[in-house]
Structure formats: C-alpha cells, structure tokens
Amino acid sequence: MSDEVRIPATKRSEFGKGSARRTRREGNIPAVLYGHGTDPVHLALAGHTLTMALRHGGTNTLLTIEVDGDDVLALPKDLQIHPIKRIISHLDLLIVRKGQKVHVDVPIVLVGEAAPGTQINTDMQEVSIEAEATNIPETIEVNIDGFEIGTQVLASDLQLPSGSVLVSDPETLVLNIVEPQEADTDSDAEAEETATEASSEASDAEPAGEADKSDEE
C-alpha cells in the first residue's frame, strides 16, 4: 500500500512563470492545493523530499502537506514534467480525508514465467480502481507462472486488495499468451539470392572503357 509521507510546504504570494522559476531555483516545486470546497492554495513544496517520495512510492503516494502548522492529506494530480531535465516542474494536490474513496490508476506488474515457447502480449499497463485514499495499492500483480498459449487475463480477473473496486471496463483485455512469431526466413532468403544475382551480373558486365577500346580497334 502507498506510504504516507510528510512534505514541508510554504504558501506562495507571487504567481506566474517568473515566480515559478524562482521557486524551482530555490530547490522547491510549485504546486496548487485544492479540494473539498476550499479555495486553491498556491504552495512551494520541498523539492528533494517530494521527488524522492514519488520516485519510491509512485504518483499515488499519500502526502501529508505541512503548511502553516497544519497537516493536510493530499494526493498528487496532474504532474508536469520538464521535457529535457525530466524533473517535476509543477503539480496539483487534491485534498482527501481518511476513509474517503478516490479513483486512481494503478500500474499492473507481471510476476512469474509463462510456459516455455510462449509470448506475452500486454494490452493494459494500468487499471483504474476505487480505493480508500489511505489504502491505495502501489501495484496490482498478475501471476502468469505456467500460462500456456491461448490464456487471456481480463480486467475482471485481476485480484484487487480488500476494499478496492474495479473502475475499468471488466471486459478489457489485460494480456494474452500467444505463439511466438517466427522471422520470415523465406523472404530473407529471396532477398539475399536477388542481391547475389545482381552482384554476379555486375561482375560479368564489360567495363565501358574496354568496350570503347574494342570498337576503336
């Protein structure tokens, strides 16, 4: 389950791109805290602490935001990642309450080994579920150990933790075990044969200079 992590924060009184850049230069991450009918609050979060928390626990990590002496439970939403530096440049924080149900997308992780001579086609990387904000699973595992060709796993087959409910379409295909595709050796052989013939014809052709000399004689 996702861990609760404490993130120090300060309120921001200046807004705009210039203010956001200054916030990041100071090692913080600009954010907006909202939810439960409250007015949005602009914050600067401790950058290193937040980055480590999300890297370890994923984007569904429950955060305790420490601001002005108060603790506020929140979930990260709408993370914006810098396209070059690959760091968090901004995020939204959704206020939640203990016991509150939330909709989240949870990564699907495969464990075990399918039967020899098979190939795994994965159609679904994440599954949408409803879970308590304080009890969100980090991943949903699918044990594929010994799965034979023709085996399929649907969203409805996923084993969800107690208290979690499937939101995704239950008929959505998660994965399918198929026969490995063989390389088209016939096409490769034909291409190689054609290339060999072309090379041979080029070698047998009389150089243009030699042909001209013969004509002159």
Protein Blocks (a to p, Z undefined) as FASTA:
>chain_A
ZZdddddddddfbgcjklmmmmmmnopacdddeeehiacddddddfklmmmmmmmnojmb
ccdddeehiacddddehiacdfklopafbdcdddddehiacddddddddedjddehiacd
dfbfbdcddddfklccfbdcddfehiaehiacdfklpccdehiacfbdfkbcfbdcdddd
dddfklmmmmmmmmmmmmmmmmmpccfklmmmmmmZZ
